[in-house]
Amino acid sequence: MQHQRRILTSLVAIHNPTRMTHTNPLGPSRGKPAPPWAVEKLLMEGHTRDQIMSDWEALVRKPHSSFDRIDRFLRALRRDYDLSYSGIKEMFAQKRLARFREDQNYHPLADGGTGPDIAAAKFLMLRSAAVKFRNIDDWMTGEDKALTLPTKYHPGFIIEAIDLRDFQILHRGFEHFARCGDLKSLKMVKQKYVDDFCLDSVSGMFNLSLQYLDVSGCELVTEKGLACLHRCKNLKLLNAYNLPGVKHPELLAILLEESSPALEIRADVVRYKTRSRTEVRVTSPDGFIVRRWT
């Protein structure tokens, strides 16, 4: 019985760590299979597959105790509720955001043995992003394409480019493709959650492989985040249009050009004021290229 209790506790902790604060932990939704990565973790700890499956089924069937129901009811009574229209709207917005964050959580054993590139591709493609593999001309996106990917590791599937498109990524979402060491191109256009912290992570993850980066329309990005890109020694092109958070693009261009002489930065018309005049530098009709100023 003690052995069964230990496995049940491990399964609940893996499934939802926040529920471990209760004396009698609550089980997952009825009929939901045990996560493969959770089973793999318990197998590595020495438990047998039959024990894990049996205890998972017992955990699913386990009814909520009266103590848990009373405890949740009393906690709900002590909360302050804003029942106005704006308050209810905010409550639903917070719940959507919580589910959105949970959806992007990274679990190290979730790839199921497919390797980092295929696992990252499935994660991105199922969320409307697009990926391009080495030696494959077409971009791949959507659930239908994701289902055609190998279910086991295949050395021929190596991600070279990612276009996030309509997928709004959080910082935790970058962990899903942090081990894609051959990534050359990353397009993050109009990402409302991408900030300086995200660019700092990107510059550390892909400092040797990244060659093309597009952060146009990312309103939270400032000079601090773009300055981190000096780590990307092979970066050739940076698209940085419509970045209201960047107040001093001329200084940033000088910094990045010194660290990466081959880097080309494309941005909006650069306007900056000095004490005597306002200068405008435009060097390309189709994409304003920011270079060193004289």
Secondary structure, 3 states (H helix, E strand, C coil): CHHHHHHHHHHHHHHCHHHHHCCCCCCCCCCCCCCHHHHHHHHHCCCCHHHHHHHHHHHHHCCCCHHHHHHHHHHHHHCCCCCCHHHHHHHHHHHHHHHHHHHCCCCCCCCCCCCHHHHHHHHHHCCCCEEEECCCCCCEECHHHHCCCCCCCCCCCCEEEEECCCCCCCHHHHHHHCCCCCCCEEECCCCCCCEHHHHHHHHHHCCCCCCEEECCCCCECCHHHHHHHHHCCCCCEEEECCCCCCCCHHHHHHHHHHHCCCCEEEECCEEEECCCCEEEECCCCCCEEECCCC
